[in-house]
């Protein structure tokens, strides 16, 4: 019986990986995602406040404390 062994040496390095600057069409025509805030009607705002109060009372959410 005869066994053959094939060893392939593949070198992977940072230089072999594609970089975004090599694909200029990827970023063309894009812009940051931004939405303008919209106003709620008085009834929608009251409903939102009521739901938030219920969630606060049940301790599902808590008030934010950002500096």
CHARMM internal coordinates of N, CA and C (Angstrom, degrees):
IC EDIT
DIST 1 N 1 CA 1.4331
DIST 1 CA 1 C 1.5174
ANGL 1 N 1 CA 1 C 109.43
DIST 1 C 2 N 1.3178
ANGL 1 CA 1 C 2 N 115.36
DIHE 1 N 1 CA 1 C 2 N 144.82
DIST 2 N 2 CA 1.4570
ANGL 1 C 2 N 2 CA 120.08
DIHE 1 CA 1 C 2 N 2 CA -178.06
DIST 2 CA 2 C 1.5232
ANGL 2 N 2 CA 2 C 108.76
DIHE 1 C 2 N 2 CA 2 C -127.41
DIST 2 C 3 N 1.3245
ANGL 2 CA 2 C 3 N 116.47
DIHE 2 N 2 CA 2 C 3 N 129.91
DIST 3 N 3 CA 1.4578
ANGL 2 C 3 N 3 CA 121.78
DIHE 2 CA 2 C 3 N 3 CA 179.29
DIST 3 CA 3 C 1.5179
ANGL 3 N 3 CA 3 C 108.78
DIHE 2 C 3 N 3 CA 3 C -112.04
DIST 3 C 4 N 1.2797
ANGL 3 CA 3 C 4 N 115.36
DIHE 3 N 3 CA 3 C 4 N 135.88
DIST 4 N 4 CA 1.4570
ANGL 3 C 4 N 4 CA 120.21
DIHE 3 CA 3 C 4 N 4 CA 177.53
DIST 4 CA 4 C 1.5200
ANGL 4 N 4 CA 4 C 108.48
DIHE 3 C 4 N 4 CA 4 C -115.22
DIST 4 C 5 N 1.2769
ANGL 4 CA 4 C 5 N 116.03
DIHE 4 N 4 CA 4 C 5 N 143.71
DIST 5 N 5 CA 1.4524
ANGL 4 C 5 N 5 CA 121.43
DIHE 4 CA 4 C 5 N 5 CA -179.11
DIST 5 CA 5 C 1.5203
ANGL 5 N 5 CA 5 C 109.04
DIHE 4 C 5 N 5 CA 5 C -123.41
DIST 5 C 6 N 1.2968
ANGL 5 CA 5 C 6 N 115.16
DIHE 5 N 5 CA 5 C 6 N 125.47
DIST 6 N 6 CA 1.4577
ANGL 5 C 6 N 6 CA 120.26
DIHE 5 CA 5 C 6 N 6 CA 176.39
DIST 6 CA 6 C 1.5228
ANGL 6 N 6 CA 6 C 108.09
DIHE 5 C 6 N 6 CA 6 C -112.13
DIST 6 C 7 N 1.2711
ANGL 6 CA 6 C 7 N 115.80
DIHE 6 N 6 CA 6 C 7 N 121.22
DIST 7 N 7 CA 1.4548
ANGL 6 C 7 N 7 CA 120.10
DIHE 6 CA 6 C 7 N 7 CA 177.84
DIST 7 CA 7 C 1.5148
ANGL 7 N 7 CA 7 C 107.91
DIHE 6 C 7 N 7 CA 7 C -113.64
DIST 7 C 8 N 1.3119
ANGL 7 CA 7 C 8 N 114.50
DIHE 7 N 7 CA 7 C 8 N 124.91
DIST 8 N 8 CA 1.4620
ANGL 7 C 8 N 8 CA 119.58
DIHE 7 CA 7 C 8 N 8 CA 176.84
DIST 8 CA 8 C 1.5149
ANGL 8 N 8 CA 8 C 107.48
DIHE 7 C 8 N 8 CA 8 C -111.48
DIST 8 C 9 N 1.2659
ANGL 8 CA 8 C 9 N 114.94
DIHE 8 N 8 CA 8 C 9 N 126.81
DIST 9 N 9 CA 1.4543
ANGL 8 C 9 N 9 CA 119.25
DIHE 8 CA 8 C 9 N 9 CA 178.77
DIST 9 CA 9 C 1.5222
ANGL 9 N 9 CA 9 C 108.17
DIHE 8 C 9 N 9 CA 9 C -102.85
DIST 9 C 10 N 1.3168
ANGL 9 CA 9 C 10 N 115.24
DIHE 9 N 9 CA 9 C 10 N 114.17
DIST 10 N 10 CA 1.4623
ANGL 9 C 10 N 10 CA 121.44
DIHE 9 CA 9 C 10 N 10 CA -179.97
DIST 10 CA 10 C 1.5180
ANGL 10 N 10 CA 10 C 107.19
DIHE 9 C 10 N 10 CA 10 C -111.40
DIST 10 C 11 N 1.2844
ANGL 10 CA 10 C 11 N 114.53
DIHE 10 N 10 CA 10 C 11 N 119.50
DIST 11 N 11 CA 1.4544
ANGL 10 C 11 N 11 CA 119.02
DIHE 10 CA 10 C 11 N 11 CA 179.08
DIST 11 CA 11 C 1.5190
ANGL 11 N 11 CA 11 C 109.02
DIHE 10 C 11 N 11 CA 11 C -96.43
DIST 11 C 12 N 1.3013
ANGL 11 CA 11 C 12 N 114.53
DIHE 11 N 11 CA 11 C 12 N 122.66
DIST 12 N 12 CA 1.4590
ANGL 11 C 12 N 12 CA 120.21
DIHE 11 CA 11 C 12 N 12 CA 177.82
DIST 12 CA 12 C 1.5150
ANGL 12 N 12 CA 12 C 107.17
DIHE 11 C 12 N 12 CA 12 C -114.07
DIST 12 C 13 N 1.2940
ANGL 12 CA 12 C 13 N 115.16
DIHE 12 N 12 CA 12 C 13 N 128.28
DIST 13 N 13 CA 1.4536
ANGL 12 C 13 N 13 CA 120.42
DIHE 12 CA 12 C 13 N 13 CA 178.64
DIST 13 CA 13 C 1.5109
ANGL 13 N 13 CA 13 C 109.42
DIHE 12 C 13 N 13 CA 13 C -146.11
DIST 13 C 14 N 1.2932
ANGL 13 CA 13 C 14 N 115.55
DIHE 13 N 13 CA 13 C 14 N 175.92
DIST 14 N 14 CA 1.4591
ANGL 13 C 14 N 14 CA 120.47
DIHE 13 CA 13 C 14 N 14 CA -178.60
DIST 14 CA 14 C 1.5219
ANGL 14 N 14 CA 14 C 110.28
DIHE 13 C 14 N 14 CA 14 C -63.74
DIST 14 C 15 N 1.2930
ANGL 14 CA 14 C 15 N 117.26
DIHE 14 N 14 CA 14 C 15 N -33.71
DIST 15 N 15 CA 1.4540
ANGL 14 C 15 N 15 CA 120.57
DIHE 14 CA 14 C 15 N 15 CA -179.02
DIST 15 CA 15 C 1.5142
ANGL 15 N 15 CA 15 C 113.74
DIHE 14 C 15 N 15 CA 15 C -66.25
DIST 15 C 16 N 1.3374
ANGL 15 CA 15 C 16 N 118.65
DIHE 15 N 15 CA 15 C 16 N -21.06
DIST 16 N 16 CA 1.4633
ANGL 15 C 16 N 16 CA 122.29
DIHE 15 CA 15 C 16 N 16 CA -178.71
DIST 16 CA 16 C 1.5310
ANGL 16 N 16 CA 16 C 113.13
DIHE 15 C 16 N 16 CA 16 C -88.30
DIST 16 C 17 N 1.3238
ANGL 16 CA 16 C 17 N 117.39
DIHE 16 N 16 CA 16 C 17 N -10.95
DIST 17 N 17 CA 1.4566
ANGL 16 C 17 N 17 CA 120.90
DIHE 16 CA 16 C 17 N 17 CA -176.65
DIST 17 CA 17 C 1.5229
ANGL 17 N 17 CA 17 C 110.52
DIHE 16 C 17 N 17 CA 17 C -87.20
DIST 17 C 18 N 1.3538
ANGL 17 CA 17 C 18 N 117.69
DIHE 17 N 17 CA 17 C 18 N 139.92
DIST 18 N 18 CA 1.4586
ANGL 17 C 18 N 18 CA 119.71
DIHE 17 CA 17 C 18 N 18 CA 177.92
DIST 18 CA 18 C 1.5335
ANGL 18 N 18 CA 18 C 110.64
DIHE 17 C 18 N 18 CA 18 C -67.87
DIST 18 C 19 N 1.3043
ANGL 18 CA 18 C 19 N 115.71
DIHE 18 N 18 CA 18 C 19 N 146.63
DIST 19 N 19 CA 1.4554
ANGL 18 C 19 N 19 CA 121.80
DIHE 18 CA 18 C 19 N 19 CA -178.53
DIST 19 CA 19 C 1.5267
ANGL 19 N 19 CA 19 C 107.85
DIHE 18 C 19 N 19 CA 19 C -116.86
DIST 19 C 20 N 1.3261
ANGL 19 CA 19 C 20 N 116.59
DIHE 19 N 19 CA 19 C 20 N 149.08
DIST 20 N 20 CA 1.4614
ANGL 19 C 20 N 20 CA 120.72
DIHE 19 CA 19 C 20 N 20 CA -176.24
DIST 20 CA 20 C 1.5243
ANGL 20 N 20 CA 20 C 111.64
DIHE 19 C 20 N 20 CA 20 C -58.00
DIST 20 C 21 N 1.3139
ANGL 20 CA 20 C 21 N 117.89
DIHE 20 N 20 CA 20 C 21 N -34.36
DIST 21 N 21 CA 1.4622
ANGL 20 C 21 N 21 CA 118.65
DIHE 20 CA 20 C 21 N 21 CA -177.46
DIST 21 CA 21 C 1.5277
ANGL 21 N 21 CA 21 C 111.89
DIHE 20 C 21 N 21 CA 21 C -66.08
DIST 21 C 22 N 1.3301
ANGL 21 CA 21 C 22 N 117.78
DIHE 21 N 21 CA 21 C 22 N -14.14
DIST 22 N 22 CA 1.4555
ANGL 21 C 22 N 22 CA 120.86
DIHE 21 CA 21 C 22 N 22 CA 176.25
DIST 22 CA 22 C 1.5246
ANGL 22 N 22 CA 22 C 111.94
DIHE 21 C 22 N 22 CA 22 C -82.32
DIST 22 C 23 N 1.3162
ANGL 22 CA 22 C 23 N 117.31
DIHE 22 N 22 CA 22 C 23 N -6.61
DIST 23 N 23 CA 1.4559
ANGL 22 C 23 N 23 CA 122.89
DIHE 22 CA 22 C 23 N 23 CA -179.31
DIST 23 CA 23 C 1.5254
ANGL 23 N 23 CA 23 C 109.07
DIHE 22 C 23 N 23 CA 23 C -124.63
DIST 23 C 24 N 1.3185
ANGL 23 CA 23 C 24 N 118.10
DIHE 23 N 23 CA 23 C 24 N 74.22
DIST 24 N 24 CA 1.4669
ANGL 23 C 24 N 24 CA 119.31
DIHE 23 CA 23 C 24 N 24 CA -174.41
DIST 24 CA 24 C 1.5216
ANGL 24 N 24 CA 24 C 113.91
DIHE 23 C 24 N 24 CA 24 C -65.32
DIST 24 C 25 N 1.3291
ANGL 24 CA 24 C 25 N 119.46
DIHE 24 N 24 CA 24 C 25 N -23.36
DIST 25 N 25 CA 1.4606
ANGL 24 C 25 N 25 CA 120.65
DIHE 24 CA 24 C 25 N 25 CA -177.79
DIST 25 CA 25 C 1.5271
ANGL 25 N 25 CA 25 C 112.69
DIHE 24 C 25 N 25 CA 25 C -74.98
DIST 25 C 26 N 1.3268
ANGL 25 CA 25 C 26 N 118.47
DIHE 25 N 25 CA 25 C 26 N -11.64
DIST 26 N 26 CA 1.4624
ANGL 25 C 26 N 26 CA 121.08
DIHE 25 CA 25 C 26 N 26 CA -178.41
DIST 26 CA 26 C 1.5255
ANGL 26 N 26 CA 26 C 111.04
DIHE 25 C 26 N 26 CA 26 C -67.34
DIST 26 C 27 N 1.3235
ANGL 26 CA 26 C 27 N 117.14
DIHE 26 N 26 CA 26 C 27 N -38.88
DIST 27 N 27 CA 1.4541
ANGL 26 C 27 N 27 CA 120.19
DIHE 26 CA 26 C 27 N 27 CA -173.89
DIST 27 CA 27 C 1.5244
ANGL 27 N 27 CA 27 C 113.91
DIHE 26 C 27 N 27 CA 27 C -100.67
DIST 27 C 28 N 1.3057
ANGL 27 CA 27 C 28 N 118.74
DIHE 27 N 27 CA 27 C 28 N 1.54
DIST 28 N 28 CA 1.4572
ANGL 27 C 28 N 28 CA 120.76
DIHE 27 CA 27 C 28 N 28 CA -179.50
DIST 28 CA 28 C 1.5153
ANGL 28 N 28 CA 28 C 110.93
DIHE 27 C 28 N 28 CA 28 C -73.64
DIST 28 C 29 N 1.3020
ANGL 28 CA 28 C 29 N 115.74
DIHE 28 N 28 CA 28 C 29 N 140.41
DIST 29 N 29 CA 1.4599
ANGL 28 C 29 N 29 CA 120.13
DIHE 28 CA 28 C 29 N 29 CA 175.93
DIST 29 CA 29 C 1.5078
ANGL 29 N 29 CA 29 C 115.23
DIHE 28 C 29 N 29 CA 29 C 74.68
DIST 29 C 30 N 1.3135
ANGL 29 CA 29 C 30 N 118.32
DIHE 29 N 29 CA 29 C 30 N 14.31
DIST 30 N 30 CA 1.4618
ANGL 29 C 30 N 30 CA 119.81
DIHE 29 CA 29 C 30 N 30 CA 178.56
DIST 30 CA 30 C 1.5152
ANGL 30 N 30 CA 30 C 109.39
DIHE 29 C 30 N 30 CA 30 C -104.96
DIST 30 C 31 N 1.2956
ANGL 30 CA 30 C 31 N 115.48
DIHE 30 N 30 CA 30 C 31 N 156.73
DIST 31 N 31 CA 1.4548
ANGL 30 C 31 N 31 CA 120.62
DIHE 30 CA 30 C 31 N 31 CA 177.15
DIST 31 CA 31 C 1.5266
ANGL 31 N 31 CA 31 C 107.98
DIHE 30 C 31 N 31 CA 31 C -144.01
DIST 31 C 32 N 1.3186
ANGL 31 CA 31 C 32 N 117.38
DIHE 31 N 31 CA 31 C 32 N 160.22
DIST 32 N 32 CA 1.4629
ANGL 31 C 32 N 32 CA 119.52
DIHE 31 CA 31 C 32 N 32 CA 178.95
DIST 32 CA 32 C 1.5277
ANGL 32 N 32 CA 32 C 110.72
DIHE 31 C 32 N 32 CA 32 C -61.30
DIST 32 C 33 N 1.3067
ANGL 32 CA 32 C 33 N 115.67
DIHE 32 N 32 CA 32 C 33 N 144.69
DIST 33 N 33 CA 1.4549
ANGL 32 C 33 N 33 CA 120.28
DIHE 32 CA 32 C 33 N 33 CA 178.91
DIST 33 CA 33 C 1.5211
ANGL 33 N 33 CA 33 C 108.17
DIHE 32 C 33 N 33 CA 33 C -78.84
DIST 33 C 34 N 1.3005
ANGL 33 CA 33 C 34 N 116.09
DIHE 33 N 33 CA 33 C 34 N 122.64
DIST 34 N 34 CA 1.4620
ANGL 33 C 34 N 34 CA 119.54
DIHE 33 CA 33 C 34 N 34 CA 176.79
DIST 34 CA 34 C 1.5174
ANGL 34 N 34 CA 34 C 108.35
DIHE 33 C 34 N 34 CA 34 C -148.81
DIST 34 C 35 N 1.2989
ANGL 34 CA 34 C 35 N 114.19
DIHE 34 N 34 CA 34 C 35 N 139.36
DIST 35 N 35 CA 1.4586
ANGL 34 C 35 N 35 CA 120.11
DIHE 34 CA 34 C 35 N 35 CA 178.02
DIST 35 CA 35 C 1.5216
ANGL 35 N 35 CA 35 C 108.18
DIHE 34 C 35 N 35 CA 35 C -124.93
DIST 35 C 36 N 1.2840
ANGL 35 CA 35 C 36 N 116.01
DIHE 35 N 35 CA 35 C 36 N 139.59
DIST 36 N 36 CA 1.4487
ANGL 35 C 36 N 36 CA 119.01
DIHE 35 CA 35 C 36 N 36 CA 176.13
DIST 36 CA 36 C 1.5205
ANGL 36 N 36 CA 36 C 109.26
DIHE 35 C 36 N 36 CA 36 C -77.01
DIST 36 C 37 N 1.3199
ANGL 36 CA 36 C 37 N 116.34
DIHE 36 N 36 CA 36 C 37 N 138.55
DIST 37 N 37 CA 1.4632
ANGL 36 C 37 N 37 CA 118.39
DIHE 36 CA 36 C 37 N 37 CA 177.38
DIST 37 CA 37 C 1.5218
ANGL 37 N 37 CA 37 C 110.25
DIHE 36 C 37 N 37 CA 37 C -65.07
DIST 37 C 38 N 1.2939
ANGL 37 CA 37 C 38 N 116.40
DIHE 37 N 37 CA 37 C 38 N 147.59
DIST 38 N 38 CA 1.4575
ANGL 37 C 38 N 38 CA 119.65
DIHE 37 CA 37 C 38 N 38 CA 179.63
DIST 38 CA 38 C 1.5174
ANGL 38 N 38 CA 38 C 109.27
DIHE 37 C 38 N 38 CA 38 C -116.58
DIST 38 C 39 N 1.2946
ANGL 38 CA 38 C 39 N 115.37
DIHE 38 N 38 CA 38 C 39 N 155.15
DIST 39 N 39 CA 1.4570
ANGL 38 C 39 N 39 CA 120.65
DIHE 38 CA 38 C 39 N 39 CA -179.74
DIST 39 CA 39 C 1.5236
ANGL 39 N 39 CA 39 C 109.87
DIHE 38 C 39 N 39 CA 39 C -86.07
DIST 39 C 40 N 1.3328
ANGL 39 CA 39 C 40 N 114.43
DIHE 39 N 39 CA 39 C 40 N 144.82
DIST 40 N 40 CA 1.4664
ANGL 39 C 40 N 40 CA 120.31
DIHE 39 CA 39 C 40 N 40 CA 175.57
DIST 40 CA 40 C 1.5160
ANGL 40 N 40 CA 40 C 108.16
DIHE 39 C 40 N 40 CA 40 C -98.37
DIST 40 C 41 N 1.2971
ANGL 40 CA 40 C 41 N 113.87
DIHE 40 N 40 CA 40 C 41 N 151.77
DIST 41 N 41 CA 1.4615
ANGL 40 C 41 N 41 CA 117.68
DIHE 40 CA 40 C 41 N 41 CA 173.47
DIST 41 CA 41 C 1.5266
ANGL 41 N 41 CA 41 C 107.76
DIHE 40 C 41 N 41 CA 41 C -71.46
DIST 41 C 42 N 1.3031
ANGL 41 CA 41 C 42 N 116.71
DIHE 41 N 41 CA 41 C 42 N 163.08
DIST 42 N 42 CA 1.4646
ANGL 41 C 42 N 42 CA 121.37
DIHE 41 CA 41 C 42 N 42 CA -178.21
DIST 42 CA 42 C 1.5306
ANGL 42 N 42 CA 42 C 111.21
DIHE 41 C 42 N 42 CA 42 C -59.93
DIST 42 C 43 N 1.3243
ANGL 42 CA 42 C 43 N 116.69
DIHE 42 N 42 CA 42 C 43 N -39.48
DIST 43 N 43 CA 1.4728
ANGL 42 C 43 N 43 CA 119.10
DIHE 42 CA 42 C 43 N 43 CA -179.04
DIST 43 CA 43 C 1.5353
ANGL 43 N 43 CA 43 C 111.01
DIHE 42 C 43 N 43 CA 43 C -68.84
DIST 43 C 44 N 1.3460
ANGL 43 CA 43 C 44 N 116.87
DIHE 43 N 43 CA 43 C 44 N -37.78
DIST 44 N 44 CA 1.4632
ANGL 43 C 44 N 44 CA 119.71
DIHE 43 CA 43 C 44 N 44 CA 177.49
DIST 44 CA 44 C 1.5271
ANGL 44 N 44 CA 44 C 111.14
DIHE 43 C 44 N 44 CA 44 C -66.37
DIST 44 C 45 N 1.3283
ANGL 44 CA 44 C 45 N 116.66
DIHE 44 N 44 CA 44 C 45 N -40.31
DIST 45 N 45 CA 1.4569
ANGL 44 C 45 N 45 CA 121.06
DIHE 44 CA 44 C 45 N 45 CA 179.54
DIST 45 CA 45 C 1.5230
ANGL 45 N 45 CA 45 C 110.61
DIHE 44 C 45 N 45 CA 45 C -65.02
DIST 45 C 46 N 1.3333
ANGL 45 CA 45 C 46 N 117.25
DIHE 45 N 45 CA 45 C 46 N -41.90
DIST 46 N 46 CA 1.4679
ANGL 45 C 46 N 46 CA 120.64
DIHE 45 CA 45 C 46 N 46 CA 177.91
DIST 46 CA 46 C 1.5182
ANGL 46 N 46 CA 46 C 111.20
DIHE 45 C 46 N 46 CA 46 C -63.43
DIST 46 C 47 N 1.3385
ANGL 46 CA 46 C 47 N 117.84
DIHE 46 N 46 CA 46 C 47 N -40.86
DIST 47 N 47 CA 1.4599
ANGL 46 C 47 N 47 CA 121.61
DIHE 46 CA 46 C 47 N 47 CA 178.62
DIST 47 CA 47 C 1.5311
ANGL 47 N 47 CA 47 C 110.67
DIHE 46 C 47 N 47 CA 47 C -64.63
DIST 47 C 48 N 1.3287
ANGL 47 CA 47 C 48 N 116.62
DIHE 47 N 47 CA 47 C 48 N -41.46
DIST 48 N 48 CA 1.4657
ANGL 47 C 48 N 48 CA 120.55
DIHE 47 CA 47 C 48 N 48 CA 179.05
DIST 48 CA 48 C 1.5236
ANGL 48 N 48 CA 48 C 110.57
DIHE 47 C 48 N 48 CA 48 C -63.33
DIST 48 C 49 N 1.3321
ANGL 48 CA 48 C 49 N 116.78
DIHE 48 N 48 CA 48 C 49 N -44.61
DIST 49 N 49 CA 1.4654
ANGL 48 C 49 N 49 CA 120.43
DIHE 48 CA 48 C 49 N 49 CA 178.69
DIST 49 CA 49 C 1.5232
ANGL 49 N 49 CA 49 C 111.15
DIHE 48 C 49 N 49 CA 49 C -61.22
DIST 49 C 50 N 1.3365
ANGL 49 CA 49 C 50 N 116.14
DIHE 49 N 49 CA 49 C 50 N -41.11
DIST 50 N 50 CA 1.4680
ANGL 49 C 50 N 50 CA 120.48
DIHE 49 CA 49 C 50 N 50 CA 179.69
DIST 50 CA 50 C 1.5203
ANGL 50 N 50 CA 50 C 110.60
DIHE 49 C 50 N 50 CA 50 C -63.19
DIST 50 C 51 N 1.3376
ANGL 50 CA 50 C 51 N 116.90
DIHE 50 N 50 CA 50 C 51 N -44.89
DIST 51 N 51 CA 1.4638
ANGL 50 C 51 N 51 CA 120.47
DIHE 50 CA 50 C 51 N 51 CA 180.00
DIST 51 CA 51 C 1.5196
ANGL 51 N 51 CA 51 C 111.48
DIHE 50 C 51 N 51 CA 51 C -65.61
DIST 51 C 52 N 1.3266
ANGL 51 CA 51 C 52 N 117.20
DIHE 51 N 51 CA 51 C 52 N -39.14
DIST 52 N 52 CA 1.4673
ANGL 51 C 52 N 52 CA 120.06
DIHE 51 CA 51 C 52 N 52 CA 178.31
DIST 52 CA 52 C 1.5236
ANGL 52 N 52 CA 52 C 111.18
DIHE 51 C 52 N 52 CA 52 C -65.53
DIST 52 C 53 N 1.3254
ANGL 52 CA 52 C 53 N 117.40
DIHE 52 N 52 CA 52 C 53 N -40.05
DIST 53 N 53 CA 1.4603
ANGL 52 C 53 N 53 CA 120.79
DIHE 52 CA 52 C 53 N 53 CA 177.68
DIST 53 CA 53 C 1.5319
ANGL 53 N 53 CA 53 C 110.90
DIHE 52 C 53 N 53 CA 53 C -62.44
DIST 53 C 54 N 1.3335
ANGL 53 CA 53 C 54 N 116.32
DIHE 53 N 53 CA 53 C 54 N -42.10
DIST 54 N 54 CA 1.4680
ANGL 53 C 54 N 54 CA 119.68
DIHE 53 CA 53 C 54 N 54 CA 178.09
DIST 54 CA 54 C 1.5319
ANGL 54 N 54 CA 54 C 111.02
DIHE 53 C 54 N 54 CA 54 C -61.71
DIST 54 C 55 N 1.3242
ANGL 54 CA 54 C 55 N 116.47
DIHE 54 N 54 CA 54 C 55 N -43.42
DIST 55 N 55 CA 1.4624
ANGL 54 C 55 N 55 CA 120.19
DIHE 54 CA 54 C 55 N 55 CA 179.64
DIST 55 CA 55 C 1.5201
ANGL 55 N 55 CA 55 C 111.62
DIHE 54 C 55 N 55 CA 55 C -66.61
DIST 55 C 56 N 1.3455
ANGL 55 CA 55 C 56 N 117.09
DIHE 55 N 55 CA 55 C 56 N -36.00
DIST 56 N 56 CA 1.4575
ANGL 55 C 56 N 56 CA 120.49
DIHE 55 CA 55 C 56 N 56 CA 175.68
DIST 56 CA 56 C 1.5275
ANGL 56 N 56 CA 56 C 110.83
DIHE 55 C 56 N 56 CA 56 C -65.11
DIST 56 C 57 N 1.3486
ANGL 56 CA 56 C 57 N 116.59
DIHE 56 N 56 CA 56 C 57 N -44.01
DIST 57 N 57 CA 1.4649
ANGL 56 C 57 N 57 CA 120.81
DIHE 56 CA 56 C 57 N 57 CA -179.83
DIST 57 CA 57 C 1.5242
ANGL 57 N 57 CA 57 C 112.23
DIHE 56 C 57 N 57 CA 57 C -62.75
DIST 57 C 58 N 1.3334
ANGL 57 CA 57 C 58 N 116.76
DIHE 57 N 57 CA 57 C 58 N -36.89
DIST 58 N 58 CA 1.4642
ANGL 57 C 58 N 58 CA 121.41
DIHE 57 CA 57 C 58 N 58 CA 179.57
DIST 58 CA 58 C 1.5314
ANGL 58 N 58 CA 58 C 112.18
DIHE 57 C 58 N 58 CA 58 C -82.29
DIST 58 C 59 N 1.3328
ANGL 58 CA 58 C 59 N 115.79
DIHE 58 N 58 CA 58 C 59 N -2.81
DIST 59 N 59 CA 1.4643
ANGL 58 C 59 N 59 CA 123.24
DIHE 58 CA 58 C 59 N 59 CA -179.76
DIST 59 CA 59 C 1.5248
ANGL 59 N 59 CA 59 C 113.52
DIHE 58 C 59 N 59 CA 59 C 62.66
DIST 59 C 60 N 1.3450
ANGL 59 CA 59 C 60 N 116.07
DIHE 59 N 59 CA 59 C 60 N 28.21
DIST 60 N 60 CA 1.4704
ANGL 59 C 60 N 60 CA 120.44
DIHE 59 CA 59 C 60 N 60 CA 172.57
DIST 60 CA 60 C 1.5174
ANGL 60 N 60 CA 60 C 110.07
DIHE 59 C 60 N 60 CA 60 C -76.26
DIST 60 C 61 N 1.3240
ANGL 60 CA 60 C 61 N 116.06
DIHE 60 N 60 CA 60 C 61 N -30.19
DIST 61 N 61 CA 1.4646
ANGL 60 C 61 N 61 CA 121.46
DIHE 60 CA 60 C 61 N 61 CA 177.31
DIST 61 CA 61 C 1.5132
ANGL 61 N 61 CA 61 C 107.36
DIHE 60 C 61 N 61 CA 61 C -130.34
DIST 61 C 62 N 1.3046
ANGL 61 CA 61 C 62 N 117.34
DIHE 61 N 61 CA 61 C 62 N 167.37
DIST 62 N 62 CA 1.4535
ANGL 61 C 62 N 62 CA 121.96
DIHE 61 CA 61 C 62 N 62 CA 176.41
DIST 62 CA 62 C 1.5287
ANGL 62 N 62 CA 62 C 108.43
DIHE 61 C 62 N 62 CA 62 C -140.17
DIST 62 C 63 N 1.3173
ANGL 62 CA 62 C 63 N 116.64
DIHE 62 N 62 CA 62 C 63 N 157.30
DIST 63 N 63 CA 1.4586
ANGL 62 C 63 N 63 CA 119.72
DIHE 62 CA 62 C 63 N 63 CA -178.80
DIST 63 CA 63 C 1.5342
ANGL 63 N 63 CA 63 C 111.07
DIHE 62 C 63 N 63 CA 63 C -64.09
DIST 63 C 64 N 1.3131
ANGL 63 CA 63 C 64 N 115.87
DIHE 63 N 63 CA 63 C 64 N 146.78
DIST 64 N 64 CA 1.4578
ANGL 63 C 64 N 64 CA 120.47
DIHE 63 CA 63 C 64 N 64 CA 178.01
DIST 64 CA 64 C 1.5227
ANGL 64 N 64 CA 64 C 110.50
DIHE 63 C 64 N 64 CA 64 C -76.01
DIST 64 C 65 N 1.3229
ANGL 64 CA 64 C 65 N 115.89
DIHE 64 N 64 CA 64 C 65 N 147.22
DIST 65 N 65 CA 1.4638
ANGL 64 C 65 N 65 CA 120.76
DIHE 64 CA 64 C 65 N 65 CA 179.17
DIST 65 CA 65 C 1.5276
ANGL 65 N 65 CA 65 C 109.27
DIHE 64 C 65 N 65 CA 65 C -133.17
DIST 65 C 66 N 1.3158
ANGL 65 CA 65 C 66 N 116.42
DIHE 65 N 65 CA 65 C 66 N 62.62
DIST 66 N 66 CA 1.4591
ANGL 65 C 66 N 66 CA 118.61
DIHE 65 CA 65 C 66 N 66 CA 179.18
DIST 66 CA 66 C 1.5318
ANGL 66 N 66 CA 66 C 109.14
DIHE 65 C 66 N 66 CA 66 C -86.64
DIST 66 C 67 N 1.3039
ANGL 66 CA 66 C 67 N 116.70
DIHE 66 N 66 CA 66 C 67 N 147.60
DIST 67 N 67 CA 1.4752
ANGL 66 C 67 N 67 CA 119.52
DIHE 66 CA 66 C 67 N 67 CA -176.58
DIST 67 CA 67 C 1.5058
ANGL 67 N 67 CA 67 C 113.30
DIHE 66 C 67 N 67 CA 67 C -70.21
END
COOR INIT
IC SEED 1 N 1 CA 1 C
IC BUILD
